[in-house]
């Protein structure tokens, strides 16, 4: 991601842009940014209270946060199909101690967390963002590389991973609306005073 950002931004912005790879729960920035923008990443961080404290600290007074991530009910329908497959005899041993990889908050909880971190001018909301894929190949590639990437890493061999995805794709093809993902997005806004 850093290489892609560098390739895209450096030609136009040269010395005015800097690239940093950092753990959001261990940010070392203090009062350095006028704004923070994020899309589709905060739901991968379990500790939203620490995340938001770190982002608040990284902002200058008057700085803003605008973000969107997975929210409450995100992928509920899809995950209801995935869970029985994870618990089935063929795959259960790979997921015995596997934690739920996301934090999907509702708007009220997110607002409370933003307030606790120190933010003002808070606005949070949930919005439905259903996504349908045209065919099995497109759906499967997206699910493998984005949604279930960390799940599939728990399965040690390619053949078993392929069987898992074959079965999941077959089941999703039989849905009333095939290859459909029931996304819900949590919108977050706040300002450091």
Secondary structure as UniProt FT lines:
FT   HELIX           2..13
FT   HELIX           14..16
FT   HELIX           24..26
FT   STRAND          33..39
FT   HELIX           42..44
FT   HELIX           48..58
FT   STRAND          59..71
FT   TURN            72..75
FT   HELIX           76..87
FT   TURN            89..91
FT   HELIX           92..95
FT   TURN            96..97
FT   HELIX           107..117
FT   STRAND          120..128
FT   STRAND          131..132
FT   HELIX           136..142
FT   HELIX           143..147
FT   HELIX           149..152
FT   TURN            153..154
FT   HELIX           158..173
FT   TURN            178..179
FT   STRAND          180..181
FT   STRAND          184..191
//
